[in-house]
Structures are given as C-alpha cells and as structure tokens.
Amino acid sequence: MSRRTPRDEVINLLGFIGLAGVVGYVILAAKLGIPFAIPVGVIGSIAAAIALRGPLGQYLAHGGARGDGLPDETTGQLLGEIDDLRTRVQELEERVDFSERLLAQQPKGADQ
C-alpha cells in the first residue's frame, strides 16, 4: 500500500471540487442556455488560471510539502514559542479558576 502525501490529498480535493464545478456548470448551461454558458465559462476559466498562477499553483508545481521541512533553528524557535504560549495559557487558566472561586464565595446579596 502506497503512502499518501499531503500533495496527493490536495490534488484529490481539487480534482473533486473541479469535477463538481464542471458538472454543475454543464447542468446550469443546459438549462439556462448560451447567454449563461459563455460568460460564466470565460470567467470561470480566467479565475482558474489566476488561482493556479498563485500560491496554490506554486504548491502543486513544486511538489507541495516535499518533506524537506523547516530548518532546525526555525523548528526550535517555533517549539520555544509554543512552550511560552502553553505557560501563558496555564497562568490564565489559574487566574480564571481563582476568579471563579472568588465569585462563588460571595454571598448572593453582596453584588447589589
């Protein structure tokens, strides 16, 4: 069994979306006629060309996530930032718990 890469997943998803779009276009073109089919077909083709010239097209053309990954120093920096964020979230959770305990201890008539 072959291993599927993120690039394969993106290509499959785009293929499915493209197929659904073409089927929908054909159905609408058959029902609404040429005044609908020609302008929408031209606009759709231009939109697809623009989308494929952008970051999505570059991702697909260059093999997507090839497994090269990030440089080790970048990975280390990101892991450090994640640890800092975890610490901050834990501190905030403690503050919220403390605040909730204080509010729970107040008598019912004290807030008026």
C-alpha positions in Angstrom: 0.0 0.0 0.0 1.5 3.3 -1.0 1.7 6.2 1.4 -0.4 9.3 0.6 1.3 12.6 0.8 -0.3 16.0 1.6 0.2 16.9 -2.0 -1.9 13.9 -3.1 -4.6 14.9 -0.7 -4.7 18.5 -2.1 -4.7 17.2 -5.7 -7.6 14.8 -4.9 -9.6 17.5 -3.2 -9.0 19.9 -6.1 -10.0 17.3 -8.6 -13.2 16.5 -6.7 -14.1 20.2 -6.4 -13.2 20.8 -10.1 -15.4 17.8 -11.2 -18.3 19.0 -9.1 -17.9 22.5 -10.6 -17.8 21.2 -14.2 -20.9 19.0 -13.6 -22.8 21.9 -12.0 -21.7 24.2 -14.9 -22.9 21.8 -17.5 -26.2 21.3 -15.8 -26.8 25.0 -15.5 -25.6 25.7 -19.0 -28.0 23.1 -20.4 -30.9 24.7 -18.5 -30.1 28.4 -18.9 -28.6 28.3 -22.4 -25.7 30.0 -24.2 -26.3 33.5 -22.7 -25.3 31.9 -19.4 -22.7 29.4 -20.6 -20.3 31.6 -22.5 -19.7 34.4 -20.0 -19.6 32.1 -17.0 -17.3 29.7 -18.8 -14.9 32.5 -19.7 -15.0 34.0 -16.2 -14.5 30.6 -14.6 -11.5 29.8 -16.9 -9.9 33.1 -16.0 -10.5 32.6 -12.3 -9.0 29.1 -12.5 -5.9 30.4 -14.4 -5.4 33.1 -11.8 -5.8 30.7 -8.9 -3.3 28.3 -10.5 -0.7 31.0 -11.0 -0.8 31.9 -7.3 0.4 30.1 -4.2 -1.8 27.1 -4.9 -0.3 26.6 -8.3 3.2 27.0 -7.0 2.5 24.5 -4.3 1.3 21.9 -6.8 4.1 22.7 -9.3 6.9 22.4 -6.8 5.7 19.1 -5.3 3.9 20.6 -2.3 5.3 19.6 1.1 8.2 17.5 -0.1 9.3 16.5 3.4 12.2 18.9 3.5 10.6 20.5 6.5 11.7 23.7 8.2 15.3 24.4 9.1 16.3 23.1 12.6 16.7 26.6 14.0 13.2 27.6 12.8 11.7 24.5 14.3 13.5 25.2 17.6 12.2 28.7 17.7 8.6 27.6 17.0 8.8 24.9 19.7 10.1 27.6 22.2 7.2 29.9 21.3 4.7 27.1 21.7 6.1 26.3 25.2 5.8 30.0 26.1 2.2 30.1 24.9 1.4 26.9 26.9 2.9 28.6 30.0 0.8 31.7 29.4 -2.4 29.7 28.9 -1.8 27.8 32.1 -1.4 31.0 34.0 -4.6 32.4 32.5 -6.4 29.2 33.5 -5.2 29.6 37.0 -6.4 33.2 37.1 -9.8 32.2 35.7 -10.1 29.4 38.3 -9.2 31.8 41.1 -11.7 34.4 39.9 -14.4 31.7 39.7 -13.7 30.6 43.2 -13.9 34.2 44.5 -17.2 34.8 42.7 -18.6 31.5 44.1 -17.7 32.5 47.7 -19.5 35.9 47.5 -22.9 36.0 49.3 -25.9 36.4 47.0 -26.8 39.8 48.2 -23.2 41.2 48.1 -23.3 42.2 44.4 -26.2 44.7 44.9 
